[in-house]
Amino acid sequence: MEKVRAKKNLGQHFLKDLSIARRIVASLPVDTPTPVLEIGPGMGVLTQYLLENPNVDLKVVELDGESVRYLQKNFPKLEGRIIPADFLKLRLEDYFPSKFCIIGNYPYNISSQIFFKLLEYREQVPVLTGMVQKEVAERIASKEGSKAYGILSVLLQAYYDIEYLFTVDERVFDPPPKVKSAVIRLTRNNVTDIGCDETLFKRVVKTAFNQRRKTLRNSLRPILKPETPTQDDIFGKRPEQLSVREFIDLTNRLGNFVVS
């Protein structure tokens, strides 16, 4: 088996530039023995360099059966380390009882879902690095006041420091995607308690951005009781104008006025 056929329904675009693969692997700081999960290894362009690092205790998760067979044939070091499954459906604690890092050329069609799952495991994942669509990377890294700023920006920045590392041209993939890509790194910050009800925080942020062109006074109306005081200036702002801290403060203010 010489090559895996890229499957559109799995969002596969195989990186063929080895210098970029090395840069992505180098973006994962592993100076001591560290469990690492690679998502969607495909034909192993990152895997080959991860296996060279003696501090990387590697497992890979791959949904595509053809890729699994390719990896089994070409990377004997992966014996017993391949999880043939859908990452989004995995109970990660079954494979990683303690902390672990994540890396990958993430499938374009599930990249946002990967980051939402990261939030569920934020106490176990100190670092995630890898490649996504440029648009997604910009969305995650952008600050308030930017058009790209949104739900992922706020929720991830509450718990992670975000670094947009570099842009990747579409011509270094087979097949080339229709968009540029980017490498991004998320490093867990020291926040263990953001200072508000986390479930409500997530609900407020999602509701606000679901109608991002409206002011908060209008976009949050579906979840607020009729008697909610919304005269303050903050309710005249649009969601992209609020910092993470302001969303936390807003969540605390709304605590007793949200419809359960």
Secondary structure, 3 states (H helix, E strand, C coil): CCCCCCCHHHCCCEECCHHHHHHHHHCCCCCCCEEEEEECCCCCCCHHHHCCCCCEEEEEECCCHHHHHHHHHHCHHHCCCEECCCHHHCCHHHCCCCCCEEEEECCHHHHHHHHHHHHHCCCCCCEEEEEEEHHHHHHHHCCCCCCCCCHHHHHHHCCEEEEEEEEECHHHEECCCCCCEEEEEEEECCCCCCCCCHHHHHHHHHHHHHCCCCCHHHHCHHHECCCCCCCCHHHHCCHHHCCHHHHHHHHHHHHHHECC
